[in-house]
């Protein structure tokens, strides 16, 4: 009898609410003329995410430069940046709209923005958007992708061509200053390795420390 009343009491308890799925933002970029020709960046509200790129079949560029390898890794961006992305998604109906200008402008790469979460879902594609916020969002995400790819190049150079780190870190400091790369925190690991490695040039170590100081965004 005691077991009966215990089972009855448990059955009377309110059902636990179903866990809400974690909102997910994703941007997919394609441009056959570039290397990599395709990449996908997925992002959660806390700044965690994943990045995957594919080199494609574009001809090799400047032989003096080193193209980044295929990248497939977990990433960490700042929660502040992630918050801006998700706020933009909410302001634009979770991208369930037509965001392309349909204007005859130079091809800048195809961007597909997607959102899925308990509040709604949607996606839109554009080359160029007349909506200034969506266009700026696409530009900032491309800058984040470039940061991640630069980190992969630094890793390759550290392993195969340490002298090449001089020019690459010089470029990275300049690009961080003018906005061509964003969210330096995404490559904190390789920058810390460079900053502490006595086997690389002192100016490379110094630039790595400068970039680490900016790694909040």
C-alpha positions as CSV (number, residue, x, y, z in Angstrom):
1,X,0.0,0.0,0.0
2,X,2.9,2.4,0.8
3,X,4.3,1.9,-2.7
4,X,0.9,2.6,-4.1
5,X,0.6,6.0,-2.4
6,X,4.2,6.8,-3.3
7,X,3.6,6.1,-6.9
8,X,0.4,8.2,-6.8
9,X,2.3,11.1,-5.2
10,X,5.0,11.0,-7.9
11,X,2.4,10.9,-10.6
12,X,0.7,14.0,-9.2
13,X,3.9,16.0,-9.4
14,X,3.9,18.6,-12.2
15,X,5.7,17.5,-15.3
16,X,9.2,19.0,-15.8
17,X,9.1,21.6,-18.5
18,X,10.8,20.6,-21.8
19,X,14.2,22.3,-22.1
20,X,14.1,25.1,-24.7
21,X,16.5,24.5,-27.6
22,X,19.5,26.8,-27.6
23,X,19.2,29.5,-30.2
24,X,21.6,29.0,-33.1
25,X,22.8,31.6,-35.6
26,X,24.7,30.5,-38.8
27,X,26.3,32.3,-41.7
28,X,27.4,30.5,-44.8
29,X,29.7,32.2,-47.3
30,X,30.5,31.1,-50.8
31,X,32.8,32.7,-53.5
32,X,34.3,30.3,-56.0
33,X,37.0,32.9,-56.9
34,X,38.5,32.9,-53.4
35,X,40.4,30.5,-51.2
36,X,38.7,29.3,-49.2
37,X,35.7,29.3,-51.5
38,X,33.2,28.2,-48.8
39,X,32.9,28.5,-45.1
40,X,30.3,28.2,-42.4
41,X,30.3,29.9,-39.0
42,X,27.8,28.7,-36.3
43,X,27.3,30.7,-33.2
44,X,25.5,30.4,-29.8
45,X,24.4,33.3,-27.6
46,X,27.3,32.8,-25.2
47,X,29.9,33.2,-28.0
48,X,30.7,29.5,-28.4
49,X,30.5,28.1,-31.9
50,X,32.1,26.2,-34.8
51,X,33.9,27.2,-38.0
52,X,34.4,25.0,-41.0
53,X,36.1,26.1,-44.3
54,X,36.8,24.4,-47.7
55,X,39.6,25.6,-50.0
56,X,37.8,25.0,-53.2
57,X,39.3,25.0,-56.7
58,X,40.4,28.7,-57.1
59,X,43.8,29.1,-58.7
60,X,46.7,29.7,-56.3
61,X,47.3,33.3,-55.4
62,X,50.5,35.0,-54.7
63,X,53.2,32.2,-54.4
64,X,54.8,34.2,-51.6
65,X,51.7,33.9,-49.5
66,X,50.4,30.8,-47.7
67,X,46.8,29.9,-48.1
68,X,45.1,28.7,-45.0
69,X,44.3,24.9,-44.9
70,X,40.8,23.6,-44.5
71,X,39.6,24.5,-41.0
72,X,37.1,22.5,-38.9
73,X,37.2,23.6,-35.2
74,X,35.3,24.8,-32.3
75,X,35.6,28.6,-31.7
76,X,35.0,31.1,-28.9
77,X,33.9,34.7,-29.7
78,X,33.0,37.3,-27.1
79,X,29.6,37.2,-25.6
80,X,29.2,40.9,-26.5
81,X,29.7,40.2,-30.2
82,X,27.4,37.2,-30.1
83,X,24.7,39.4,-28.4
84,X,24.9,41.9,-31.2
85,X,24.4,39.2,-33.8
86,X,21.4,37.7,-32.0
87,X,19.9,41.2,-31.4
88,X,20.2,41.9,-35.2
89,X,18.4,38.6,-35.9
90,X,15.5,39.6,-33.7
91,X,15.3,43.1,-35.3
92,X,15.1,41.4,-38.7
93,X,12.4,38.8,-38.1
94,X,15.0,36.1,-37.6
95,X,16.0,36.7,-41.3
96,X,12.7,35.4,-42.6
97,X,12.7,38.1,-45.2
98,X,14.3,39.1,-48.6
99,X,17.6,40.7,-47.7
100,X,19.2,41.0,-51.1
101,X,19.2,44.3,-52.9
102,X,18.7,42.7,-56.3
103,X,20.9,45.5,-57.7
104,X,23.6,45.0,-60.3
105,X,26.6,45.4,-58.1
106,X,30.0,43.6,-58.1
107,X,29.9,40.1,-56.7
108,X,31.0,40.2,-53.1
109,X,30.4,36.6,-52.2
110,X,27.1,34.9,-51.4
111,X,26.1,35.2,-47.7
112,X,23.3,33.1,-46.2
113,X,22.2,34.2,-42.7
114,X,20.1,31.7,-40.7
115,X,18.5,31.7,-37.3
116,X,16.7,28.9,-35.4
117,X,15.4,29.1,-31.9
118,X,12.3,29.0,-29.7
119,X,11.3,32.5,-30.8
120,X,11.2,31.6,-34.5
121,X,13.4,30.8,-37.4
122,X,14.3,32.0,-40.9
123,X,17.1,32.5,-43.4
124,X,18.0,34.9,-46.2
125,X,20.7,35.1,-48.8
126,X,22.4,38.2,-50.3
127,X,25.3,39.4,-52.3
128,X,24.7,43.0,-51.3
129,X,21.9,44.3,-49.0
130,X,20.3,47.7,-49.0
131,X,19.6,47.2,-45.3
132,X,22.7,48.8,-43.8
133,X,22.6,46.7,-40.6
134,X,22.4,43.4,-42.5
135,X,25.2,44.5,-44.9
136,X,27.3,45.6,-41.9
137,X,26.6,42.2,-40.2
138,X,27.8,40.3,-43.2
139,X,31.0,42.4,-43.4
140,X,31.7,41.9,-39.7
141,X,31.2,38.1,-40.0
142,X,33.6,38.0,-42.9
143,X,36.1,39.8,-40.8
144,X,35.7,37.2,-38.0
145,X,36.2,34.4,-40.6
146,X,39.4,36.1,-41.8
147,X,40.6,36.2,-38.2
148,X,40.1,32.5,-37.8
149,X,41.8,31.8,-41.1
150,X,44.7,34.0,-40.1
151,X,45.0,31.9,-37.0
152,X,45.3,28.8,-39.1
153,X,47.9,30.4,-41.3
154,X,49.9,31.4,-38.2
155,X,49.8,27.8,-37.0
156,X,51.1,26.6,-40.4
157,X,53.9,29.1,-40.4
158,X,55.0,28.3,-36.9
159,X,55.4,24.7,-38.0
160,X,56.8,25.1,-41.5
161,X,58.1,28.7,-42.0
162,X,58.9,30.7,-38.9
163,X,60.5,33.5,-40.9
164,X,57.1,34.0,-42.6
165,X,55.5,34.9,-39.2
166,X,57.2,38.3,-39.4
167,X,55.1,39.5,-42.5
168,X,52.0,37.7,-41.4
169,X,51.9,39.2,-37.9
170,X,52.6,42.6,-39.4
171,X,49.6,42.2,-41.6
172,X,47.4,41.0,-38.8
173,X,48.2,44.0,-36.6
174,X,47.4,46.4,-39.4
175,X,44.2,44.5,-40.3
176,X,43.1,44.5,-36.6
177,X,43.5,48.2,-36.6
178,X,41.4,48.9,-39.6
179,X,38.7,46.3,-39.1
180,X,39.6,43.8,-41.7
181,X,39.8,41.2,-38.9
182,X,37.6,41.2,-35.8
183,X,37.3,39.1,-32.7
184,X,41.0,38.4,-32.1
185,X,39.9,36.4,-29.1
186,X,39.1,33.6,-31.6
187,X,42.8,33.0,-32.1
188,X,44.0,33.6,-28.6
189,X,45.6,30.1,-28.4
190,X,48.1,30.6,-31.3
191,X,48.9,34.2,-30.2
192,X,49.8,33.0,-26.7
193,X,52.1,30.4,-28.2
194,X,53.8,33.0,-30.4
195,X,54.1,35.5,-27.5
196,X,55.9,32.9,-25.3
197,X,58.0,31.1,-28.0
198,X,61.7,32.1,-27.8
199,X,62.3,30.4,-31.1
200,X,60.5,33.2,-33.1
201,X,61.6,36.7,-33.8
202,X,61.2,39.2,-30.9
203,X,59.1,41.5,-33.1
204,X,56.8,38.6,-33.8
205,X,56.4,38.0,-30.1
206,X,55.8,41.7,-29.5
207,X,53.1,41.8,-32.2
208,X,51.5,38.7,-30.7
209,X,51.4,40.5,-27.3
210,X,49.8,43.6,-28.9
211,X,47.1,41.4,-30.5
212,X,46.5,39.6,-27.2
213,X,45.9,43.0,-25.6
214,X,43.2,43.6,-28.2
215,X,41.7,40.2,-27.9
216,X,38.5,41.3,-26.3
217,X,37.1,42.1,-29.8
